[in-house]
Amino acid sequence: MSEQPPELTLEAAMERLEAIVREMEGGDLPLETLISKYEEGTRLSKLCREKLDGAEQRIRMITRDAAGNPVLEEFESTGEE
């Protein structure tokens, strides 16, 4: 059984994605490396989108109680997209 790598934060994923773009724009990479970087970038892009969608859902869960005070209701992600 293989261990899963720790999940990246949104900021770390975005930094890595930016680094990949810079590497690919440099034009010095062989085709196989470009394809590998593109695949990694696609995974990171999906991860960023999921994290942003989750944050948006949590923000939408803020409601008001009967007295008009803001109340945060926990958002339970289904993990399904």
Buried (B, 14 or more C-beta within 10 A) or exposed (E): EEEEEEEBEBEEBBEBBEEBEEBBEEEEBEEEEEEEBEEEBEEBBEBBEBBEEBEEEBEEEEEEEEEEEEEEEEBEEEEEE
